[in-house]
Amino acid sequence: MENGATFVIVGAGLAGAKAAQTLREEGFGGQVILLGEEPDRPYERPPLSKGLLLGTTPRRDVYVHDAGWYEANNVDLRTATRVTGIDRAARHVVLDDGERLGYDKLLLTAGSTPRSLDVPGADLDGVWSLRTLADSDRIADALTEHAHLVVIGAGWIGLEIAAAARQHGAAVTVVETADLPLQRVLGDEVARVFADLHRRHDVTFHFGVGVRQLRGTGRVSSVLLTDGTQLAADTVVVGVGIQPNVQLAEAAGLKVDNGIVTDARLLTSDPHIYAAGDVANAYHPLLGRHIRVEHWANALNGGPAAARSMLGQQVEYARLPYFFSDQYDLGMEYSGWVDDYDRVVFRGDPAVVDGTAPEFMAFWVKDGRVLAGMNANVWDVTDQIQALVRAGHGGRAVDLATLSDPRVPLGDLLG
């Protein structure tokens, strides 16, 4: 690629920042323009619901690069800048002030937006979602010893916020339409582990119900559930999922289906436009299907993969989905992708014994093939778990009795 070329990246989060970094590390000498709507320079999102809420992560540690990195590496970072359109014929992006920026290659890393709660009172003060640094700051300020927090949605973000709030001494109630937290992601067996974990820390759950109304004068003061229960609340956090920011792509006529559709190179239906991170529904060669992954590792690795693809390198983005969570004294990592499974195999005991956090692994298995694995308070096993998962998706089965035996090293299961 000629050094006179211009690469534009729309979305200044982790994926976009890492793509810009990779372009420079791979020797691209052309113009790199990184556009972000938020006023902050690129930062990582996991601390928003973890270390920042707990007060264990300094604010300076959340940023992808030091403040001077962008100028030093000739990356034209423009924050508080909104892109309003893509002119594919002219190869321009249009900014909210009317400026048009030409591009030779365009990367869309626009991320996602939290889903809103469509009930009366959702616009009251004290009703928040968590996506930005400003959101995290607001929620952190509200997590005081005498606060009454209601979390709507028992997904990863909701549970991490609940854990942080309890560690600050706030009273916490979690409302979830399913029968268990994380049920759709983990299934009943492992979901019960997280339900028990939070109950052990005095979190109250209301399962199988929704929200009918948020009440208050100016600021939220209570939550009315669909079963008639009324919960006191001075803060409500809504964590009912996210939706990919596909509006630009859709308006430009790119193929969109649960995200911006790409091939394994992260190339969209336009030969000059790529997509990565939350917004990309990318073809995964190992899984043999398109998947959209909303986790940190996908942004961390997808941005660089897209950058290399933009440079004309042979890229096949085939990393397994991976995510992690820290709640109270339980830390976990998950690798893999499961649509259907017939059993969960535990290695170790997931139960709490004498107040001690459990140490175990769990494997989601179909016909003897490991499709996903999770390690909880057991470390340095991700590579072995991912090897099992790759073998499983490749059609190779393992002995399940051996899989469940902690005395047998994981590496021995594949011979």
N, C-alpha and C positions, 0 to 999 in steps of 0.2 A: 504494500500500500504506500502510495507516494506520501512524502512528508508534508505536502501541501494540502492534504485532505482534512476535512473537518468531521469529527465524530461528536454527536450530540447525545447526551444521556438525560432522559427525563425521569426524575426521581432521585433525590439526593439522600437516600438511606444507605444501609449497609451494602446492598447489592450494587447500587450505582457507584458508591465510593470505591468499592473493591474493583469494580470494572475499570474505573479511571486509573487506579493504581496499577492494575495489570497491563493496561495499554502502555503506560510509561515503562514498566519493568520489561515488557516485551520489545521495547525499542521504537514504539510508534512516536514519530516526531511531529505529527500534524497537530491541529488544534483540537483540544478536548474541552467541551463545554458541559458542565454538570449543573442541572437546573432543579431546584427544590422549592416546594411551596412553604415549608416551615422556615422560621427565622434563624434556626440553629444550623450550624454545620452538621454534616452527617454524624449520626450516633447509632449505637446498638440498642435494640429495644428490650432484650431480656432483663436488664437491670431495672426497667420501669416497674415491673411487678415483683422484683426480687430485692436486690441490694439497695436500690434507692428508697424503696418503701421501708425497708428494715433499718436504713441508716448506716449500713455496713459498706456501701460503695460510694466513694467520693464522686461528686458530680464530674470532675475532670476526667475520670476513668471511663466514662460512657462513650466518649467520642472515638470515631474510627481513626482519625488522624489528628495530630497536633494542629493548632490554628494556622501555623505557618506552612504546613505541608503543601497546600494547594498552590500557593504562589511559588514556592520553591520548585514545584514540579510542573509549573506552567499549565495548571488546570484552572480553567475559568469557572470558578464556583459562584453561582448566583443563587442566593437564598431569598426567601420571601418572593419568589417568582413563580407565577402560575402560567402554565402552557394551556392555551385555549383551543388550539387546533393543529392538525397535521395536514399539510398540503403535499400529498404524495407525488403528484405530477411534477411540481416544482422542487420537490425535496426541501421543503421548508417546515419549520415549526413556528407557530404564531404565539406570541406572548400576550399577556393581558394588557400590556400598554401599547399593543399594536405592532411591536417590533417583530420582524421576521428573521429567523436564523436559518441559513442554509446548512444542509448536512450531506455528506457522502454516505455515512452510515448512521443509523439512529437506533438507540437502545432504550426500550421502555422498561423502567424499574419503578413504576408508580405506586407499587404496594397495594394496600387495601384500606378499607374504612370500616370501623365497627358498625354492626347492625344496630339500629335504633329500636326502642321499645315503643310500639304504636298503641299507647293507652293514654287516657286523660292524666294530666299532671306530669308527663314525661319531660316537660320543659321547665319544671321547678328548679330553683337553685338547690344545689346539693345533690343533683342527679347527674352522674358523670359516667363516661366510659373511659377506657384506658388505651391510648394509642401514642400519645406524644409526651415529651418532657413536661410540658405545661400540665397535662392531665395527671401525670405522676406526682408533680409538685402539689396540686390541689388535693389529691387523695391523701398524700403523706401528711399534709397539714391537718386533715380531718381525723387521722388515726390516733386519737388521744385515749387516755385511760377510761374516760367516762362516755365515750362515743357509742352510739348504737348504729352499727353498720348493717345494711341489708345488701347482700350480693345476689343479683339475679342472673342465674346461669352457673352451673357447677362444672365448667370446663377448666382448662389449665389456668387461664388468666384469673377466673373467679376464685379458684382454690388458692392460688398463690397470694392473691389479695387478702383472702380470708386468713391465711396463715400469718401474713405480716400484721394484719390488724390485731389478731389475738396476741401476738408477741408484743404489741404496744399496749395491751390491756383492754382493747375495745370489746364490747359485746358484739357478736357476729351471728347473723342468721343468713343461711343460703337457701334460695328458692330455685327449684329445678323441676321442669316438666317431666323429666324421666324419673325412673324409680331409684337411680343411684347416680353418684357423680361420675362423670367420664364414661358412662355406660356405653355410649355409641362408639367410643374409641377403644376401650379396653375390654368390654364385656363384663358380665356379672362378677366373675371370680376375682379379678384384679380390682374392679371398681369398689368392691366391698373393703378392700385393704385401705383405700383412700377415705371411704366413709368412716371406717373405724378410726383411722388416724386423726381425722378432724373432730370426731366426737370425743376422742381422748383429750383433745385440747378445748373442749367445751363449746364447739361450734354447734348450733342448732340447725337442723335440716328440715325443710318442708319439700317433700318429693311428690311428684304426680300432680302438681298444681301450677297454675300460671298467675300472672298479675292482672288484676282487673283495673286498678286505679292507683295512682300515687297522689297522696293528699297532703295539703299544707297551704299556708298563706304566705306566698312569696318563696319560702323554703320548704322542702319536703319535711314532713313530720311523721308520716305513716305510710304503710304499703298495704293495700287491700288485695287479698288473694282471691282467686276464683272460687275457692271453697268457703268464702266468707270470713276467713281469718284476717285480723288486722294486726300488723306488726309495727311497733314503734321504730322510727328511723330518723336520725338527723343527717345521715348520708346514705345514698344508694349508688351502688356501682353496677352498671349494666354490662354483662359479659355474655352475650347471646350469639357470638360468632362475628365473623367479618365477611365483607364482600369485596372482591377484587376491583380495583379502579380501572375499569375497561372503557370508560366513556370516550376517551380520546381515540382509542383504537377502533371502537365501534363506529364512531362518527367518520373516521377515515376509511371505513370499509374493510378493515382487516378481519380475518376470521376470528370470531369470538364464541366460545362455548365454555362456560364456567372458567373464565379467564381468557387471556390471549393465547390462541392455539399456536404452538410451535412444533417443529420437528426436534430430533435429538441434538441438533446443532444450536437450538434455541433461536432458530430463524422462523419468522412469522410467514404469513402468506404473501408478504411483500419482500422481494429479494434484497432490499436495502434496510429492512427493519427487523430488529431482534427484541426479545423480551426475556426477562429473568426475575426471579424472586416470587413473592406472593401472587403477582399478577399473571404469571405464565402457567398455562396448562400445557406442559411439555411431554412429548413422547418419550417414554422410558424404555430403552431397548431390552433390558432384562425382564421387566414386567410385561412387556408387549402391549402397552396401552398408554394413553395420556393420563397424567396425574398432575394435580396442582397442590403444591406443598406450601404450608403457611409458616414454616419454622425457620429459626435463625440460621441453621446450617445451610439451608437451601439458598438463602441470600448470600451467605459467606462464600459458598462455592459456586453458585450459579452466576453471580456477577463476573468473576474471572473467566468462567467457561464461555460466557457470551462475548467477552472482550476478545478472547483468542479466536473465537469463531468470526468475529468482525474483521479480524486481521487476516482471515483466509486460512487459518490453521485447521487441520482435520480434528474436529471436536465431536465427541459423542458423550453427552452429559448423562452419565449412568450411575451417579451416586445414589446410594440407598437413602430414603428419608430417615432423618435422625433428629431427635429433640431430647431436651433434658428439662427437669424440673426439680426445684428444691422447696420442700414444705416441712417446716419444723425440723425434726431430726431425720427426715427421710429425703435422701437425694436419689434421683433415678435418671437413667438414660434408656432411650427406646430406639430401636433400629428396625426398619422394615416397613411393609405395607400389607394390610390384610383387608380383603373384601369378604372372605368367607373362611371359616375354620371349623374344625369339628371338636377340638378340645384345647385346653390350656394345660401345659405341663409345668409344674413348679420344681425348681431345684433349690432346696432350702425351705425353711418354714416362713410363710408370710405373716404369721401371727405375732402379736406383741407378747413378749414373755417378761414378766416382772417389770413392766414399764420400759423395757429396752426396745429400741427401734429394731424392726426385723431386718435381716440380711437374706436376700433371696434373688433368684432369677425366675422369670416367667417366659414361656415360649408359646406362641400361638401356632398350632399345628394343623395341617390338613393332609390326611392320608400318609401320615408319618413324615411329612415335609415341614420344616420350620420356615414359617412365612414372616415372623417377626419375633423379636426378643427384647426383654426389658431386664436391666440389672438395677436392683435397689439396694443401696448401701454396700454394693460389691463393685470394686473398681478395677480398672485396667483389663476389662474383658470385652470391650466394644469390638475390637478387631476380630476376636474369635466368634462373637455373636453374629457379626456381619458376614463372616465366612459361612456360617451355618445358614443364614438367611439367603445368601446368594446361591448356595447349593440347593436349598429348598425350592427357590423359585426356578432353578434350573432343572427341577424334577427329581432331585436326589433325596431319598428318605434316610432317616437315622433311627437307631434303636431307641425307643422312647424310655425304656427302663434305664438305659445308660444315660440318656439325656437328663433324667431326673436325679441321677446319683452324683452328689457333690464330690465324691472321692475320685471321680473320673475327670481328668482335665478336658475342658471343652475341645481343645485342639485334637484330642484323640478320636473324637466322634467321626471325623472325616477321613481318618486313616493317615 
